[in-house]
Amino acid sequence: MKLPCQQSMNMKNRFLTLVASVLAGFAGAAVFFYSQSNSGHYAPAATYNAPARVVNFTPDGGPSVSFEPAAELTVHSVVHIKTYGREDSFNNQFQGDPFFNFFFDNRQRYNPDVPSGSGSGVIVSENGYVVTNNHVIQGVNKIEVVLNNRKTYVAELVGTDPTTDLALLKIEEKNLPYLTYGNSDDVKVGQWVLAVGNPFNLTSTVTAGIVSAKGRNINVLEGDPNRGMFPIESFIQTDAAVNPGNSGGALVNTRGELVGINSAIASNTGSYAGYSFAIPVNMVKKVIKDLLEFGTVQRAYIGVSIRDIDNRLAEEKGIKEFKGVYVSGITDDGAAANAGIQEGDIIMKVGDSEVNSSPELQEQVGKYRPGDKVEVTVMRDAKAISLPVILKNKNNTTTLFVREKEKVNQGDQINFLGATFSQVSDEEKIKLRIRSGLKILKLSAGKLASSGIKEGFIITSVDKRPINSTEDLKFLETKKGGVLIEGVYPNGFRAYYGFGL
């Protein structure tokens, strides 16, 4: 005989069992319906209760990939860069006000001992050469390189190339870990890559992503045809997270080979928003080699005006295939004209590399120097023609430029100013956007040193008079009263100084 409470309990258990069965049935039906509506076909019933299986694929189709070896190789070869003396917004506010600089101590605003910026860099040789972005070190007075083990060095600036946003530094050390070069031409869309740098002043940080696109032009580099500045933008686009401070860091493949230098992000907020951009390593290698060998970058030009092929151009010119870049104009006596390339040709290859956009053509030509011969394949009248092209420089010659060394001539010392001067090269004038200038090579006790001027400062004018030689300073020997000196430092920092005579 069962007690009422037991009967009640049994009835309750049966009811709960029935409810659970109904719910399970609905859940099974829901899973069945979802699998049909999303997959477009029926799935085996046995798979519904099976645990999810996750499979990782390598870029070459292998069953799995580990980022650990590449990360371990890279983090010790990526450095933190600290900069000092960069112009800040307060400086820029009074940049063009000589009266502010005359009456207030310029050194209060321009303190070379206060950190003003940071970024990343990549060690590319065991004896201390470090590559970074030009925008990381531009306009600074001092550069420090901090290794992953926190050891710090003061870096020498070897050279810069604003047209590719690259700079080369040197620290005095041996047996450093460094990254080996990969081949950015071999990088494929969809390939796994790692971005390594120092975002937000953190130590080496590794993020992973895939190559989203190649040959991207995002119009981030400044160009000025009047000064012969033609930027090369043919970035590798990735979805690896890159944030402020990552600039100048490494983009590596899963073998730990350097394939790019991280340079920019696409963002409305200043932080990572899904896309980052890296300078291809083949371009990096060429720039570094030029800076070491010549002190400046040897830019080669093919001498054509080009257009990307789109629907409008294809209809207008009767082009059937959307491949290559269309030659819309030829420079007189340029490399292309001398090789027989004609207006209306479609450039398909430079060397062995296919080009399908203007940035890709600029990238491939930019890997060569003036005087180099390269095979250019063009499509003309539906036929492929290979033409040997001897590339030229911006002056339409094959001459290679060498950065001029500073020279001190007899009579370039003015005792009462306490300074020895040297001439400013035309190349430096172009780089600093100045028309006149006389560089202070050495300083001793005198009016200039007491005013706060440092060695390396380029005097562009004194009391609004352009200065190009020591002869232009002779009027100060008889001047009485205040003197206003205007000029610029080699890193681009403009300053004003004043003293009395």
C-alpha positions as CSV (number, residue, x, y, z in Angstrom):
1,M,0.0,0.0,0.0
2,K,1.5,3.3,-1.1
3,L,1.1,6.4,1.0
4,P,-0.5,9.5,-0.6
5,C,2.8,11.4,-0.5
6,Q,4.5,8.5,-2.3
7,Q,1.8,8.4,-4.9
8,S,2.2,12.2,-5.3
9,M,5.9,11.8,-5.7
10,N,5.5,9.1,-8.3
11,M,3.0,11.1,-10.3
12,K,5.4,14.1,-10.1
13,N,8.3,12.0,-11.4
14,R,6.3,10.7,-14.3
15,F,5.2,14.2,-15.2
16,L,8.8,15.5,-15.1
17,T,9.9,12.5,-17.2
18,L,7.2,13.3,-19.8
19,V,8.1,17.0,-19.9
20,A,11.8,16.2,-20.3
21,S,11.0,13.8,-23.2
22,V,8.9,16.4,-24.9
23,L,11.6,19.1,-24.5
24,A,14.2,16.7,-25.9
25,G,12.0,16.0,-28.9
26,F,11.6,19.7,-29.6
27,A,15.4,20.3,-29.2
28,G,16.1,17.4,-31.6
29,A,13.6,18.9,-34.1
30,A,15.2,22.3,-33.7
31,V,18.7,21.0,-34.4
32,F,17.4,19.0,-37.4
33,F,15.6,22.0,-38.8
34,Y,18.7,24.3,-38.3
35,S,21.0,21.8,-40.0
36,Q,18.7,21.6,-43.0
37,S,18.1,25.4,-43.3
38,N,21.8,26.3,-43.0
39,S,23.7,23.4,-44.7
40,G,21.3,22.9,-47.5
41,H,21.4,19.1,-47.1
42,Y,20.6,16.5,-44.5
43,A,23.3,15.5,-42.0
44,P,23.7,12.0,-40.4
45,A,21.7,11.8,-37.2
46,A,24.7,10.4,-35.4
47,T,26.6,13.7,-35.7
48,Y,24.1,15.7,-33.7
49,N,25.5,14.6,-30.3
50,A,29.1,14.3,-31.4
51,P,31.6,16.8,-30.0
52,A,32.6,19.6,-32.3
53,R,35.9,18.9,-34.2
54,V,38.3,21.8,-34.9
55,V,40.9,21.4,-37.5
56,N,43.6,24.0,-38.2
57,F,45.3,24.3,-41.6
58,T,48.7,25.6,-42.5
59,P,49.1,27.9,-45.5
60,D,50.3,25.0,-47.6
61,G,47.3,22.8,-46.7
62,G,48.9,20.8,-43.8
63,P,46.8,19.4,-41.0
64,S,47.9,21.9,-38.3
65,V,50.1,24.9,-37.6
66,S,51.9,26.2,-34.6
67,F,53.0,29.8,-34.3
68,E,55.3,29.1,-31.4
69,P,58.5,28.6,-33.3
70,A,58.0,31.8,-35.4
71,A,57.0,33.8,-32.3
72,E,60.1,32.6,-30.4
73,L,62.4,33.5,-33.3
74,T,60.8,36.9,-33.7
75,V,60.3,38.5,-30.3
76,H,64.0,38.6,-29.5
77,S,64.7,40.3,-32.8
78,V,62.0,43.0,-32.5
79,V,63.0,46.1,-30.4
80,H,61.2,48.9,-28.7
81,I,62.2,52.4,-29.9
82,K,61.9,55.4,-27.7
83,T,62.3,58.9,-29.1
84,Y,63.2,62.2,-27.5
85,G,62.7,65.8,-28.4
86,R,59.8,65.4,-30.9
87,E,57.8,68.5,-31.6
88,D,54.5,68.3,-29.8
89,S,51.3,70.2,-30.3
90,F,52.5,73.0,-28.0
91,N,55.5,73.5,-30.2
92,N,53.4,73.4,-33.3
93,Q,51.1,76.1,-31.8
94,F,54.0,78.6,-31.7
95,Q,56.1,77.2,-34.5
96,G,55.8,80.3,-36.7
97,D,56.0,82.8,-33.8
98,P,59.6,84.2,-33.6
99,F,58.6,86.6,-30.8
100,F,57.5,83.7,-28.5
101,N,60.8,82.0,-29.1
102,F,62.8,85.2,-28.6
103,F,61.3,86.0,-25.2
104,F,60.7,82.5,-23.8
105,D,63.4,79.9,-23.4
106,N,63.1,77.5,-26.3
107,R,64.6,74.7,-24.2
108,Q,61.6,74.8,-21.9
109,R,59.5,73.4,-24.7
110,Y,62.1,71.4,-26.6
111,N,63.6,69.1,-23.9
112,P,65.8,66.4,-25.4
113,D,65.7,64.4,-22.2
114,V,61.9,63.9,-22.1
115,P,60.5,60.9,-24.0
116,S,58.2,62.1,-26.8
117,G,57.3,59.0,-28.8
118,S,57.7,55.3,-29.3
119,G,57.5,52.6,-31.8
120,S,59.1,49.3,-32.9
121,G,62.1,48.2,-34.9
122,V,63.5,45.0,-36.3
123,I,67.2,43.8,-36.0
124,V,68.3,42.8,-39.4
125,S,72.0,42.0,-38.7
126,E,74.0,40.6,-35.8
127,N,76.1,43.7,-35.6
128,G,73.3,46.1,-34.7
129,Y,71.5,47.4,-37.8
130,V,67.8,48.1,-37.0
131,V,65.1,49.0,-39.5
132,T,62.0,50.9,-38.5
133,N,59.5,53.4,-40.0
134,N,60.6,56.9,-41.0
135,H,57.6,58.3,-39.2
136,V,58.7,56.7,-35.9
137,I,62.0,58.7,-35.8
138,Q,61.1,61.8,-37.9
139,G,61.7,65.1,-36.2
140,V,63.3,63.7,-33.1
141,N,66.6,64.6,-31.3
142,K,67.5,61.3,-29.8
143,I,66.7,57.7,-30.4
144,E,67.0,54.8,-28.0
145,V,66.6,51.1,-28.8
146,V,65.4,48.7,-26.1
147,L,66.0,45.0,-26.6
148,N,63.6,42.4,-25.4
149,N,65.9,41.8,-22.4
150,R,65.4,45.5,-21.6
151,K,69.0,46.4,-22.4
152,T,69.0,50.0,-23.8
153,Y,71.2,51.6,-26.4
154,V,71.5,55.1,-28.0
155,A,71.0,54.6,-31.7
156,E,72.7,56.4,-34.6
157,L,70.4,57.3,-37.5
158,V,72.1,55.9,-40.6
159,G,69.6,57.1,-43.2
160,T,65.9,57.5,-44.1
161,D,63.6,57.2,-47.1
162,P,60.4,59.1,-46.6
163,T,59.1,57.8,-50.0
164,T,58.8,54.3,-48.5
165,D,58.5,55.3,-44.9
166,L,61.7,53.4,-43.9
167,A,64.6,54.4,-41.7
168,L,67.8,52.5,-40.8
169,L,69.4,52.7,-37.3
170,K,72.7,51.4,-35.9
171,I,73.5,50.3,-32.3
172,E,76.9,49.3,-31.1
173,E,76.6,45.7,-30.2
174,K,77.6,42.3,-31.5
175,N,76.0,38.8,-31.7
176,L,72.5,40.1,-31.7
177,P,69.5,37.9,-32.6
178,Y,68.2,39.0,-36.0
179,L,65.5,38.1,-38.5
180,T,66.3,36.5,-41.9
181,Y,64.6,37.9,-45.0
182,G,61.8,36.1,-46.6
183,N,60.5,36.8,-50.1
184,S,57.5,39.2,-50.2
185,D,56.8,38.3,-53.8
186,D,56.0,34.8,-52.6
187,V,53.5,35.9,-50.0
188,K,50.0,34.7,-50.9
189,V,46.6,36.0,-50.0
190,G,45.2,33.8,-47.2
191,Q,48.6,33.0,-45.8
192,W,49.1,33.0,-42.0
193,V,51.4,35.8,-40.7
194,L,52.4,37.2,-37.4
195,A,52.8,40.8,-36.4
196,V,55.3,41.5,-33.7
197,G,55.9,44.9,-32.0
198,N,55.4,47.0,-28.9
199,P,51.8,48.4,-28.9
200,F,50.9,50.9,-26.2
201,N,54.5,50.8,-24.9
202,L,54.2,47.2,-23.9
203,T,57.0,44.7,-24.4
204,S,57.1,42.5,-27.5
205,T,53.6,41.4,-28.4
206,V,52.6,38.8,-31.0
207,T,49.3,38.8,-33.0
208,A,48.3,36.5,-35.8
209,G,46.2,36.9,-38.9
210,I,46.1,36.2,-42.6
211,V,47.2,38.2,-45.6
212,S,44.1,40.0,-46.8
213,A,45.4,41.6,-49.9
214,K,48.6,42.7,-51.7
215,G,49.6,45.9,-53.6
216,R,47.5,48.2,-51.5
217,N,47.8,52.0,-52.0
218,I,46.2,53.9,-49.1
219,N,47.7,57.3,-49.8
220,V,49.3,57.6,-46.4
221,L,52.8,58.8,-47.6
222,E,53.5,62.4,-48.6
223,G,54.5,63.1,-52.1
224,D,55.9,66.2,-53.7
225,P,56.8,66.0,-57.4
226,N,58.4,69.5,-57.2
227,R,61.0,68.0,-54.8
228,G,61.3,64.7,-56.6
229,M,59.4,62.8,-53.9
230,F,57.3,60.1,-55.5
231,P,56.1,57.7,-52.7
232,I,55.9,54.0,-53.2
233,E,52.8,52.4,-51.6
234,S,52.2,48.7,-52.3
235,F,51.4,47.4,-48.9
236,I,50.7,43.9,-47.7
237,Q,47.3,44.1,-46.0
238,T,46.6,41.8,-43.1
239,D,44.0,41.3,-40.4
240,A,46.7,40.8,-37.7
241,A,46.0,43.2,-34.9
242,V,48.4,46.2,-35.1
243,N,48.1,49.2,-32.8
244,P,50.0,52.5,-32.0
245,G,53.5,51.5,-31.1
246,N,53.6,48.6,-33.6
247,S,54.9,50.9,-36.3
248,G,58.3,49.6,-37.5
249,G,57.7,46.1,-36.1
250,A,57.9,42.8,-37.9
251,L,55.5,40.9,-40.1
252,V,56.7,37.3,-40.4
253,N,55.5,34.1,-42.0
254,T,55.1,30.9,-40.0
255,R,58.8,30.0,-40.6
256,G,59.8,33.2,-38.7
257,E,61.1,34.9,-41.9
258,L,60.6,38.7,-42.2
259,V,58.1,39.4,-45.0
260,G,57.2,43.0,-44.1
261,I,57.6,46.0,-41.8
262,N,54.3,47.1,-40.2
263,S,53.6,50.7,-41.0
264,A,49.9,51.7,-40.8
265,I,46.4,50.8,-39.8
266,A,43.0,51.6,-41.2
267,S,41.1,53.1,-38.3
268,N,38.7,55.9,-37.4
269,T,39.8,55.8,-33.8
270,G,43.6,55.5,-34.0
271,S,43.4,51.9,-32.8
272,Y,43.2,48.7,-34.6
273,A,39.9,48.3,-36.5
274,G,40.5,45.2,-38.7
275,Y,43.2,46.1,-41.3
276,S,46.9,46.7,-41.0
277,F,49.5,47.4,-43.7
278,A,53.1,46.4,-44.0
279,I,55.9,47.4,-46.4
280,P,57.1,44.4,-48.4
281,V,60.4,43.1,-47.3
282,N,61.9,43.0,-50.9
283,M,61.5,46.8,-50.9
284,V,63.0,47.0,-47.4
285,K,66.1,45.0,-48.4
286,K,66.7,47.4,-51.4
287,V,66.3,50.5,-49.3
288,I,68.7,49.2,-46.6
289,K,71.3,48.2,-49.1
290,D,71.2,51.7,-50.8
291,L,71.4,53.5,-47.5
292,L,74.5,51.5,-46.5
293,E,76.2,51.7,-49.8
294,F,75.4,55.2,-51.0
295,G,73.9,57.1,-48.0
296,T,70.7,57.7,-50.0
297,V,68.1,55.6,-51.9
298,Q,68.7,55.0,-55.6
299,R,65.2,55.4,-57.1
300,A,64.7,53.9,-60.6
301,Y,62.0,55.1,-63.0
302,I,60.6,53.4,-66.1
303,G,59.3,56.6,-67.6
304,V,55.6,55.9,-68.3
305,S,52.2,57.3,-67.2
306,I,49.9,54.5,-66.3
307,R,46.3,53.7,-65.6
308,D,44.7,50.7,-63.9
309,I,42.4,48.8,-66.2
310,D,38.7,49.1,-65.3
311,N,35.4,48.8,-67.2
312,R,35.5,52.3,-68.6
313,L,39.1,52.0,-69.9
314,A,38.4,48.4,-71.3
315,E,35.3,49.6,-73.2
316,E,37.2,52.7,-74.5
317,K,40.3,50.8,-75.7
318,G,38.7,47.5,-76.5
319,I,40.6,45.6,-73.9
320,K,39.4,42.1,-73.3
321,E,41.4,41.0,-70.3
322,F,41.6,42.9,-67.0
323,K,45.3,42.1,-66.5
324,G,48.3,44.4,-66.4
325,V,48.5,48.2,-66.3
326,Y,47.8,50.4,-69.3
327,V,50.5,52.8,-70.6
328,S,48.7,56.1,-71.2
329,G,51.9,58.2,-71.8
330,I,55.6,58.0,-72.4
331,T,58.4,60.2,-71.0
332,D,60.6,61.6,-73.8
333,D,63.9,59.9,-73.9
334,G,62.9,57.9,-70.8
335,A,63.7,54.3,-70.1
336,A,60.5,53.0,-71.6
337,A,60.8,55.2,-74.7
338,N,64.3,54.0,-75.3
339,A,63.3,50.4,-74.9
340,G,60.5,50.7,-77.5
341,I,57.5,50.6,-75.1
342,Q,54.6,52.5,-76.7
343,E,51.5,54.4,-75.5
344,G,48.7,51.9,-75.5
345,D,50.8,48.9,-74.5
346,I,49.7,47.0,-71.4
347,I,52.6,46.1,-69.0
348,M,52.1,42.6,-67.8
349,K,55.4,41.7,-66.1
350,V,58.5,43.4,-64.6
351,G,61.1,40.6,-64.6
352,D,59.3,37.5,-63.5
353,S,56.7,39.3,-61.4
354,E,53.2,40.0,-62.7
355,V,51.8,43.5,-62.2
356,N,48.0,44.2,-62.3
357,S,47.9,47.6,-60.6
358,S,49.8,50.9,-60.5
359,P,51.1,50.1,-56.9
360,E,52.4,46.7,-58.0
361,L,54.3,48.3,-60.9
362,Q,55.8,50.9,-58.7
363,E,56.8,48.2,-56.2
364,Q,58.5,46.0,-58.8
365,V,60.4,48.9,-60.5
366,G,61.3,50.3,-57.1
367,K,63.4,47.2,-56.3
368,Y,65.9,48.3,-59.0
369,R,68.5,51.0,-59.3
370,P,69.1,53.5,-62.2
371,G,71.2,51.7,-64.8
372,D,69.8,48.2,-64.0
373,K,68.4,46.3,-67.0
374,V,65.1,44.5,-66.6
375,E,62.9,42.5,-68.9
376,V,59.4,44.1,-69.2
377,T,56.7,42.1,-70.8
378,V,54.0,44.1,-72.6
379,M,50.8,43.1,-74.5
380,R,50.5,44.8,-77.8
381,D,48.0,43.9,-80.5
382,A,47.1,40.8,-78.5
383,K,50.7,39.6,-78.6
384,A,53.1,39.4,-75.6
385,I,56.4,41.2,-76.3
386,S,59.5,41.1,-74.0
387,L,61.6,44.3,-74.0
388,P,64.9,44.9,-72.2
389,V,64.6,48.2,-70.3
390,I,67.5,50.1,-68.8
391,L,66.0,52.1,-65.9
392,K,66.8,55.7,-65.2
393,N,66.8,58.2,-62.3
394,K,64.5,61.2,-61.8
395,N,66.8,63.3,-63.9
396,N,66.4,60.8,-66.8
397,T,70.0,59.5,-66.5
398,T,71.5,56.4,-65.2
399,T,73.8,58.2,-62.7
400,L,73.8,56.9,-59.1
401,F,73.7,59.6,-56.4
402,V,76.0,59.6,-53.4
403,R,75.2,61.6,-50.3
404,E,77.7,64.4,-49.9
405,K,80.0,64.4,-47.0
406,E,80.3,67.5,-44.8
407,K,83.3,69.6,-45.7
408,V,84.9,72.3,-43.6
409,N,86.7,74.9,-45.7
410,Q,89.4,77.3,-44.5
411,G,87.9,80.6,-43.3
412,D,84.6,78.9,-42.2
413,Q,85.3,79.7,-38.5
414,I,83.9,82.9,-36.8
415,N,85.6,83.3,-33.4
416,F,83.2,85.8,-31.8
417,L,80.3,83.5,-32.6
418,G,82.2,80.5,-31.3
419,A,81.4,78.2,-34.2
420,T,82.8,76.4,-37.2
421,F,80.4,76.1,-40.2
422,S,80.0,73.8,-43.2
423,Q,78.0,74.1,-46.4
424,V,74.5,72.4,-46.7
425,S,74.1,70.0,-49.6
426,D,71.4,70.5,-52.2
427,E,70.0,67.1,-51.2
428,E,69.7,68.2,-47.6
429,K,68.0,71.4,-48.6
430,I,65.4,69.5,-50.6
431,K,64.8,67.1,-47.7
432,L,64.3,69.9,-45.2
433,R,62.5,72.2,-47.6
434,I,64.9,75.1,-47.2
435,R,66.3,77.4,-49.8
436,S,69.3,78.7,-47.8
437,G,71.4,77.4,-45.0
438,L,74.7,77.2,-43.2
439,K,75.3,74.3,-40.8
440,I,77.0,74.7,-37.4
441,L,79.6,71.9,-37.4
442,K,81.3,72.6,-34.1
443,L,80.6,74.9,-31.2
444,S,82.8,76.4,-28.6
445,A,82.3,79.3,-26.1
446,G,80.6,82.2,-27.8
447,K,77.3,83.8,-28.6
448,L,75.7,80.9,-30.4
449,A,76.4,78.3,-27.6
450,S,75.2,80.7,-24.9
451,S,71.9,81.2,-26.8
452,G,71.1,77.4,-26.5
453,I,71.9,76.4,-30.1
454,K,73.3,72.9,-30.6
455,E,75.8,71.5,-33.1
456,G,74.2,70.4,-36.3
457,F,71.7,73.4,-36.4
458,I,71.3,74.9,-39.8
459,I,71.0,78.7,-39.8
460,T,68.6,79.7,-42.6
461,S,68.3,83.4,-41.8
462,V,69.6,86.0,-39.4
463,D,67.4,89.0,-38.9
464,K,65.4,87.8,-41.9
465,R,68.5,87.8,-44.1
466,P,69.1,84.5,-46.0
467,I,72.3,82.8,-44.9
468,N,74.3,80.6,-47.3
469,S,78.0,81.2,-46.3
470,T,80.1,82.8,-43.6
471,E,80.3,85.9,-45.7
472,D,76.6,86.4,-45.1
473,L,77.3,86.6,-41.3
474,K,80.0,89.3,-41.5
475,F,77.4,92.0,-41.0
476,L,77.1,90.9,-37.4
477,E,80.6,92.2,-36.7
478,T,79.3,95.8,-36.7
479,K,75.7,95.2,-35.5
480,K,74.4,96.5,-32.2
481,G,71.4,95.2,-30.3
482,G,69.3,92.0,-30.6
483,V,69.9,89.3,-33.2
484,L,67.2,86.8,-34.2
485,I,68.4,83.5,-35.8
486,E,66.1,81.2,-37.6
487,G,66.9,77.6,-38.7
488,V,66.3,73.9,-38.6
489,Y,67.9,70.8,-37.2
490,P,68.8,67.9,-39.5
491,N,65.8,65.9,-38.0
492,G,63.4,68.6,-39.3
493,F,62.9,70.5,-35.9
494,R,62.6,74.2,-36.7
495,A,63.7,76.7,-34.0
496,Y,64.5,80.3,-33.3
497,Y,67.2,81.8,-31.1
498,G,68.0,85.3,-29.9
499,F,71.0,87.1,-28.3
500,G,72.3,90.6,-28.0
501,L,75.4,92.2,-29.4
